[in-house]
């Protein structure tokens, strides 16, 4: 059975949380350099961008996350912006 848009977005929830926690200063980054933190944030931004770009090749393929209502993707899109802005500022 193919995944739903909601299931695909759920796969990115940990990335959203990590990015938001790093920005808020609540994610444990003890012992990490700023470059390592930025790399970690970038990996999670990349993960979310991949999920947000999911589009079906045919009727039996990945659900159309890219074409889903923006309201379903709000937190994921915001996390990409937050992560990108964080890296630029640090």
Secondary structure, 3 states (H helix, E strand, C coil): CCCCHHHHHHCCHHHHHHHHHHHHCCCCCCCCCHHHHHHHHHHHHHHHHHHHCCCCCCCCCCCCCCCCCHHHHHHHHHHHHHHHHHHHHC
